[in-house]
Amino acid sequence: QVQFVESGGGLVQPGGSLRLSCVASGFTFSRYAVTWYRQGPGKERELVALITSTGDYRNYADSVKGRFTISRDNVKNTVYLQMNSLKPEDTAVYYCNCRSSQFDYWGQGTQVTVSS
C-alpha cells in the first residue's frame, strides 16, 4: 500500500522557520522525483519545489527561492522542505507528490500558518 505522510506544519511568526517532512512507503521511492506543492486559502495549488531522484537537480518557485530548501534522504524514504524567513503569504496546506506515467501519489497535506 502506497503512503505519503507529511508532517512538520504549524503556526509560526513571520520571519520564522519550519521543516516539513514527507515519508513515503509502499513503492521504490528512490527512483522518482518528488515535488512539494501548496494551496493557500482561496488560491490554486502551486508548485513550490522539486527534487530529482538522486537530488542532483532542484527547482523552486520564484516566490520561495533563497528561502526554502528541498532535500531528500533515500535511505529514510523521506523528502524535506526547510522553510526560512517565512511570510504570511506562505500560509497554505503543503503537499508532497510523486508521479510517473503509471501513478500519481499525494499526501494528505500539512497546514502551515504564518501569522503574528
Secondary structure, DSSP 8 states (H G I E B T S, - for coil): --EEEEE--EEE-TT--EEEEEEEESS-GGGS-EEEEEE-TTS--EEEEEE-TTSS-EEE-TTTTTTEEEEEETTTTEEEEEE-S--GGG-EEEEEEEE-SS-EEE---EEEEE--
